[in-house]
């Protein structure tokens, strides 16, 4: 099967495409993609991690245990390169899938969220706050201060759904 030759970007883009179309790959293709994701997880970049996790959550699936473990480790390794949307989508995906992130991953993502909070758009801010609340994690004081400041700065651009998800 062609998926056996996929690189990290190929896996992430394929899963993202299925999720964006509102479809799921067949079980054979899903197994192949998941196996490949696990095999090449050590090469995933920030966008590929976030897109893969987002795709699983959007399709209403949970990542397999091996993929979860590999991507969580990769998240810790590349968290310093995450953009605002990568942080928000990764947190949203974990909360949506009902997965318990490890303390190391949360520490890295929280530090990165605090560093890039000034670039969050309204959806990033809403999704990040929603994810923390859903996972029953309390953001640190620094991140909360940054998120509140950013939410205040962009409050005129929040859509009704985004406001509701932060309350």
C-alpha positions in Angstrom: 0.0 0.0 0.0 1.2 3.5 -0.9 0.8 4.7 2.7 3.8 2.6 3.7 6.1 5.0 1.9 4.5 8.2 3.4 6.6 10.7 5.2 5.3 12.7 8.2 3.9 15.5 6.0 2.1 12.9 3.8 0.5 11.3 6.8 -0.6 14.6 8.3 -1.9 16.0 5.0 -3.8 12.8 4.2 -5.5 12.7 7.6 -6.2 16.4 7.4 -7.8 16.1 4.0 -10.1 13.3 5.1 -11.2 15.3 8.2 -11.7 18.5 6.2 -13.9 16.6 3.7 -15.9 15.2 6.6 -14.9 11.7 5.7 -12.9 8.9 7.2 -10.5 6.6 5.5 -11.5 3.0 5.2 -10.2 0.8 8.1 -7.3 -0.6 6.0 -6.2 2.8 5.0 -6.6 4.1 8.6 -4.5 1.3 10.0 -1.8 2.0 7.4 -1.8 5.7 8.2 -1.7 5.1 11.9 1.1 2.6 11.5 3.0 5.0 9.4 2.4 7.9 11.8 3.8 5.8 14.6 6.8 4.9 12.5 7.7 8.4 11.4 6.5 10.3 14.4 10.1 11.3 15.3 10.2 13.4 12.1 7.0 15.3 12.6 7.2 19.1 12.6 4.9 21.2 14.7 2.3 21.7 12.0 2.3 18.0 11.2 1.7 17.1 14.9 -1.1 19.6 15.3 -2.7 18.7 11.9 -2.6 15.0 12.7 -4.1 15.4 16.2 -6.7 17.8 14.8 -7.7 15.4 12.1 -8.2 12.5 14.5 -10.4 14.7 16.8 -12.3 16.1 13.9 -13.1 12.6 12.6 -14.3 11.7 16.1 -11.5 9.1 16.6 -8.9 8.7 19.2 -5.3 8.1 18.2 -4.0 4.6 19.0 -1.9 4.2 22.1 1.3 4.0 20.1 0.6 7.1 18.0 -0.5 9.0 21.1 2.7 8.2 22.9 4.9 9.0 19.9 3.1 12.3 19.1 3.1 13.4 22.7 6.8 12.9 22.9 7.3 14.7 19.6 5.1 17.6 20.9 7.4 18.0 23.8 10.4 18.0 21.5 9.1 20.6 19.0 6.8 22.7 21.2 9.2 25.6 21.0 8.4 25.9 17.3 4.6 25.8 17.6 2.7 28.7 16.2 -0.4 29.9 18.0 -2.7 27.8 15.9 -0.6 24.7 16.5 -0.8 25.2 20.3 -4.6 25.8 20.2 -5.3 22.9 17.8 -3.2 20.4 19.8 -4.9 21.3 23.1 -8.3 21.3 21.4 -7.6 17.9 19.9 -6.6 16.3 23.2 -9.7 17.8 25.0 -12.0 16.7 22.1 -10.6 13.2 22.1 -10.9 13.0 25.9 -7.2 12.1 26.2 -5.1 13.0 29.3 -2.0 14.8 28.2 1.2 14.1 30.1 2.5 16.7 32.5 5.6 17.2 30.4 3.7 17.9 27.3 1.3 20.3 29.1 4.3 22.1 30.6 5.9 22.6 27.2 2.6 23.7 25.5 1.7 26.0 28.3 5.1 27.7 28.0 4.7 28.0 24.3 1.1 29.3 24.6 2.3 32.0 27.0 5.1 32.9 24.5 2.8 33.2 21.5 -0.4 34.3 23.2 0.1 37.8 21.7 -0.5 36.3 18.3 -3.6 34.3 19.1 -6.7 35.1 17.1 -10.1 34.8 18.7 -10.5 31.1 17.7 -7.0 30.3 19.2 -7.9 32.0 22.5 -11.3 30.4 22.7 -10.1 26.9 21.8 -7.2 27.1 24.3 -9.4 28.3 27.2 -12.1 25.7 26.3 -9.5 22.9 26.1 -8.1 23.8 29.6 -11.6 23.9 31.1 -12.6 20.6 29.4 -9.4 18.8 30.5 -9.8 20.3 34.1 -6.3 21.8 33.9 -5.8 25.3 35.4 -3.6 27.5 33.3 -0.7 29.0 35.1 -0.9 32.6 36.2 1.3 33.8 33.4 -0.7 32.1 30.7 -4.0 33.2 32.2 -2.7 36.8 32.2 -1.6 36.6 28.6 -4.9 35.0 27.5 -7.0 37.5 29.3 -4.9 40.4 27.8 -5.3 38.9 24.3 -9.0 38.2 24.8 -9.4 41.8 25.9 -7.4 43.1 22.9 -9.5 41.1 20.4 -12.8 41.1 22.2 -14.5 43.1 19.5 -13.8 40.4 17.0 -15.1 37.4 18.9 -18.0 35.6 17.2 -20.9 34.5 19.4 -19.9 30.9 19.3 -16.3 31.7 20.4 -17.6 33.8 23.3 -20.0 31.0 24.4 -17.2 28.4 24.3 -15.0 30.5 26.7 -17.8 30.9 29.3 
